Amino acid sequence: APVQIPDLSRCQLSSASAPRGPPLTLYFNCCLPIPKQPMVDFSFHTYTPTVRRVRRPAHTANAEYIAKINKAYQLMRALPDTDGRSFKAQADIHCSFCNGGYPQKGFQGDIPLQVHFSWLFLPWHRWYLYFHERILGSLIGDPSFALVYWNWDDQKTGGNQVPEMFTPANTAIYEEKRNKNIQPPVIVPLAASTPLNDSNSVKIDKNLNNMYQSVVTASTATLFMGGIVRAGDDLSNASVVNAPLGGGIENGVHNAIHFYVGDSTTQLSQDMGNFATASRDPIFYAHHSNVDRLWEVWRYNLPGGERFDHNDPDFLNAQFVFYDERGRMVRVLAKDALDSKKLGVYYQKGESDDLWINY
Ligand code: C2O
């Protein structure tokens, strides 16, 4: 059977353990606020896109856009934690569904829900960005507001650095707990095994190779998206370094960015270095927009023609829950996220996709 929404009244502390280094487990209260309004089901009818939201590379954003996104996050941060649209609740959605906040419904004992390490990874995160973006847009009254994507695969025009827009301290899109050694113009490696002090030309070559391995050679849905997870499957022992069902995009370049952006001098490499705190850093959403974009590139734009998503009913009908821009909880299905354009979300082409596609 497909994974279902857990019983939201049964929240427990989320725990995160160190993937590397000395053993350490921290506990977080990521329990989600329950709105007074009843939960609704997503339908394309209710959420019809009126205008296109076009996500562009973060390193090409202009001053007007940067002011706009800062305003939106400022308003989101000002909402009370009890509001599902608040920055805190938004971050807790990631924490609770990745770090064991809710046991799966209908099974003996505690089998935590885990949206990483499997075929749930891409659709869950697409939905997450979709609602996050809608909330930001509605807070500033702009239905065409779109997130930016961190074009880290671009090894030619500067996408492979932390985007400048996220670096000035004391802005609404800045986060203190970030690796201090990767300020631009340092090139961010796309594999945890690539040392930060490799020369630029070596890093660039390795990054292109990592992209090729994570996306192009991952020719099947299982290899790219991740493997089968059904209701009741227990992934509680899986971790970032042991994710047997994780696909190439997740286990490869995606994890590397988390690894490098987290501050390794803090416990658990906060914020980006562990799932419980990753989305407290606004750069998370730009990072995942690129992951989401690469899903489209993989699906449609690689040599050799179209590639195909999983079509197992337990994949298609997997259920998740998010908050919409009215603060309501919305139940969604994985299958409704398979076409990003249907959701009104478009990507401007990456700055140099061809370099790694033809590596
Ligand atoms: Cu939900 Cu990049 O992790």
Residues whose N, C-alpha, C, O or C-beta is under 5 A from the ligand:
A	BS01	C2O	none
